Amino acid sequence: MMREKERTVASGGLALAVLLLLLVLFIWGIVSQGRAHHALGAVVFALLTVVDIIGLSGLFVINPNEAKVLQLFGSYTGTVKTPGLRWANPFYTKKRISLRVRNFESQHLKVNDKEGNPIEIAAVVVWRVVDTAEASFEVDNYENYVHIQSEAAVRNLATGYPYDSHDEQVMSLRGQTAAIAEHLKSEIQERLAKAGVEVIEARISHLAYAPEIAGAMLQRQQAGAIIAARQRIVEGAVGMVEMALDMLSRKEIVRLDEERKAVMVSNLLVVLCGERGAQPVLNTGTLYQ
């Protein structure tokens, strides 16, 4: 694999001053030789002027957070990252690569989650180039490569998890957003490592059921939420009934036979699990009447 080689080149300001001075001298020499009618000398000075002009083409500018990849007749010679006006061999080809942080948002992709439900998902990926040689020579177009591989990673992520889950032990796309984002970042980074790209952040920006099942899945979500809530309510009510019976027994406030315990348990469960407030019934007789 190609690896980046950072290279130092000559200062462009000094090179520009020298080349302009030589150009002035060459022009003055051509004029002087022309007046003296020395044709050979004029030709020599003209050739030197052309060489000086070619030398001026070796000047190039590097902006902050930018790099220039240098090639000589197809051979990679190094990368210049020092900002400012620089000068290098005029025959070098200089390819500009931005080192700035960039972000990319994928399209709304329609895929099936782990349970087979069609969903729509999109992600935002924040990235930058860290190895200019790999970005230039290992892939054909690194920007297009980032886009395609990011969308492929998002698709693969969506098929590996359910959209939602009421079980806290089961990871879902909607429930554990931080863990899902970290998994997505790791998978995209693994795919883009060969392109000299570092993934800074990746997170889901859009997540929804596909329109054709959105209504049905909403009802399913609501039913599942009701069942989960009822389950928690029943577990809590049973615990409260158990605690009440235990406290009555320990403190010997009242002694109940099994039949009365069953009646008490039934009444407490109705009160604790009912959707509406219980209507109390006052007994003015004895416990058994």
C-alpha positions in Angstrom: 0.0 0.0 0.0 1.1 3.6 -0.7 2.1 5.5 2.4 2.3 9.3 2.7 5.8 10.9 2.6 5.8 14.4 3.8 8.2 16.5 1.8 9.8 20.0 2.3 10.2 22.2 -0.8 11.8 25.6 -1.4 10.2 28.8 -0.3 8.1 30.3 -3.1 8.9 33.9 -2.1 12.6 33.5 -2.5 12.3 31.5 -5.7 9.9 34.1 -7.2 12.4 36.9 -6.4 15.3 35.1 -8.0 13.4 34.1 -11.1 12.0 37.6 -11.7 15.5 39.0 -11.3 16.9 36.5 -13.8 14.0 37.3 -16.2 14.8 41.0 -16.0 18.5 40.3 -16.7 17.7 38.1 -19.6 15.4 40.6 -21.2 18.0 43.3 -20.7 20.6 41.0 -22.3 18.4 40.4 -25.3 17.9 44.1 -25.8 21.6 44.8 -25.5 22.6 42.0 -27.8 20.0 43.1 -30.3 21.5 46.5 -30.4 24.9 45.0 -30.9 23.6 42.8 -33.7 24.9 39.7 -32.0 22.3 37.2 -33.2 23.8 34.1 -31.4 23.8 35.9 -28.1 20.2 37.0 -28.6 19.2 33.4 -29.2 20.9 32.2 -26.1 19.3 34.8 -24.0 15.9 34.0 -25.4 16.3 30.3 -24.5 17.4 31.3 -21.0 14.3 33.5 -20.8 12.1 30.5 -21.8 13.7 28.4 -19.1 13.1 31.1 -16.5 9.5 31.3 -17.5 9.2 27.5 -17.1 10.8 27.9 -13.7 8.0 30.3 -12.7 5.5 27.5 -13.4 7.0 25.6 -10.4 5.4 28.1 -8.0 2.3 27.0 -6.2 0.2 28.0 -3.2 -0.8 25.8 -0.3 -3.7 27.0 1.9 -4.2 26.1 5.6 -5.4 22.5 6.1 -4.5 21.6 2.5 -1.9 19.4 0.9 -0.4 19.0 -2.6 0.5 15.5 -3.8 3.6 15.7 -6.0 4.2 13.3 -8.9 7.0 13.2 -11.4 6.1 11.3 -14.6 3.6 9.1 -12.7 5.9 8.4 -9.8 4.8 9.6 -6.3 7.5 11.8 -4.8 5.9 13.2 -1.7 3.3 15.5 -0.1 3.7 19.1 0.8 1.6 20.4 3.7 3.4 23.6 4.8 1.1 26.5 4.0 2.3 29.5 1.9 3.9 30.1 -1.5 6.1 27.2 -2.4 8.4 26.2 -5.3 9.1 22.7 -6.6 10.3 21.1 -9.9 8.1 22.6 -12.7 7.7 19.1 -14.1 5.9 17.9 -11.0 2.2 17.4 -11.2 0.5 18.9 -8.1 -2.8 17.4 -7.0 -4.7 19.4 -4.3 -6.3 17.4 -1.4 -8.2 19.1 1.3 -7.4 18.1 4.9 -10.4 19.9 6.4 -13.1 18.1 8.3 -16.0 17.3 6.1 -19.4 15.8 6.7 -21.7 13.6 4.5 -25.3 12.7 5.0 -26.5 9.6 3.3 -29.8 9.3 1.4 -32.9 7.9 3.1 -32.2 4.2 2.6 -35.0 1.7 2.6 -33.9 -1.6 4.2 -35.3 -4.4 6.3 -34.3 -4.5 10.0 -33.3 -7.7 11.8 -37.0 -8.7 12.3 -37.7 -8.2 8.6 -39.6 -4.9 9.0 -39.0 -2.3 6.2 -37.5 0.9 7.6 -36.1 4.1 6.4 -32.6 5.1 7.7 -30.0 7.8 7.0 -26.8 8.7 8.7 -24.4 11.6 9.1 -20.7 10.9 8.8 -18.0 13.4 9.8 -14.6 12.6 8.2 -11.3 13.9 7.0 -8.3 12.7 5.0 -5.3 11.7 7.1 -3.1 10.0 4.4 -3.0 11.8 1.1 -1.1 9.0 -0.7 -3.7 6.4 0.1 -6.5 8.8 -0.8 -4.9 9.6 -4.2 -3.6 6.2 -5.3 -5.4 3.4 -3.4 -8.9 4.3 -4.5 -10.1 5.9 -7.8 -12.2 8.7 -6.2 -11.9 8.9 -2.4 -14.9 11.2 -2.0 -17.2 8.9 -3.9 -15.7 5.9 -2.1 -16.6 7.5 1.3 -20.2 8.0 0.2 -20.7 4.5 -1.2 -19.0 2.7 1.7 -20.8 4.8 4.3 -24.2 3.9 2.8 -23.2 0.2 2.6 -22.2 0.3 6.3 -25.6 1.9 7.2 -27.5 -0.8 5.3 -25.5 -3.5 7.0 -26.1 -1.9 10.4 -29.8 -1.7 9.9 -30.1 -5.4 9.0 -28.2 -6.4 12.2 -30.6 -4.8 14.8 -34.3 -4.5 15.3 -36.0 -1.1 15.0 -37.3 -1.2 18.5 -37.3 -3.6 21.5 -39.1 -3.5 24.8 -36.5 -5.8 26.3 -33.6 -3.7 27.7 -31.2 -6.5 27.2 -31.8 -6.5 23.4 -30.0 -3.7 21.5 -32.2 -1.8 19.1 -31.7 1.0 16.6 -34.1 3.4 18.4 -33.3 2.3 22.0 -29.5 2.4 22.3 -28.5 5.3 20.1 -25.0 5.8 21.6 -24.0 2.2 21.2 -25.4 2.1 17.7 -23.5 5.2 16.7 -20.3 3.8 18.0 -20.8 0.6 16.1 -21.6 2.5 12.9 -18.5 4.6 13.3 -16.3 1.5 13.8 -17.8 -0.2 10.7 -17.4 2.8 8.5 -13.8 3.3 9.7 -12.9 -0.3 8.9 -14.2 0.2 5.4 -12.5 3.5 4.8 -9.1 2.8 6.3 -7.6 1.8 3.0 -8.6 5.2 1.5 -6.6 7.2 4.1 -9.7 8.5 5.7 -10.4 9.0 9.4 -14.0 8.8 10.6 -14.5 11.4 13.4 -18.2 10.8 14.1 -21.1 8.8 12.7 -24.6 8.8 13.9 -28.1 8.1 12.6 -29.9 11.2 11.4 -33.2 9.6 10.3 -35.0 6.5 11.4 -38.6 5.6 10.7 -40.7 2.7 9.6 -41.5 2.6 5.8 -44.7 4.4 4.9 -46.6 1.2 3.9 -46.3 -0.3 7.4 -46.0 2.8 9.5 -49.6 2.7 10.7 -49.6 -1.0 11.5 -46.2 -0.7 13.3 -47.5 2.2 15.3 -50.4 0.1 16.6 -47.9 -2.7 17.3 -45.7 -0.4 19.2 -48.6 0.9 21.2 -49.8 -2.6 22.0 -46.3 -3.6 23.0 -45.8 -0.6 25.2 -49.2 -1.3 26.9 -48.2 -5.0 27.5 -44.8 -3.9 28.8 -46.4 -1.3 31.1 -49.0 -3.8 32.4 -46.2 -6.3 33.1 -44.4 -3.8 35.2 -47.6 -2.8 37.0 -48.5 -6.4 37.8 -44.9 -7.1 39.1 -45.1 -4.0 41.3 -48.6 -4.9 42.6 -47.6 -8.4 43.5 -44.6 -7.1 45.4 -46.8 -4.6 47.3 -49.4 -7.3 48.2 -46.6 -9.6 49.4 -45.1 -6.8 51.5 -48.5 -5.9 52.9 -49.3 -9.5 54.0 -45.8 -9.9 55.4 -46.1 -6.7 57.5 -49.6 -7.7 58.8 -48.3 -11.1 59.8 -45.1 -9.8 61.5 -46.8 -7.0 63.4 -49.8 -9.2 64.2 -52.2 -6.4 63.4 -54.8 -8.9 62.2 -54.8 -12.6 61.6 -56.4 -13.8 58.3 -57.2 -17.3 57.2 -56.3 -18.4 53.7 -59.7 -17.5 52.3 -59.6 -14.0 53.6 -56.0 -13.6 52.4 -57.2 -14.6 48.9 -60.0 -12.0 49.1 -57.5 -9.4 50.3 -55.0 -10.2 47.6 -57.8 -10.0 44.9 -59.0 -6.6 46.2 -55.5 -5.2 46.4 -54.6 -6.3 42.9 -57.9 -4.8 41.6 -57.0 -1.5 43.2 -53.3 -1.5 42.2 -53.8 -2.8 38.6 -57.0 -1.0 37.7 -57.0 1.8 35.2 -59.5 3.8 37.2 -59.7 4.7 40.8 -61.3 2.1 43.0 -64.7 2.8 44.6 -64.4 1.9 48.3 -67.1 -0.2 50.0 -67.5 0.3 53.8 -68.3 -2.7 55.8 -70.2 -1.7 59.1 -70.5 -5.3 60.2 -68.0 -7.9 61.3 -65.1 -9.1 59.3 -67.1 -12.1 58.0 -70.4 -10.3 57.4 
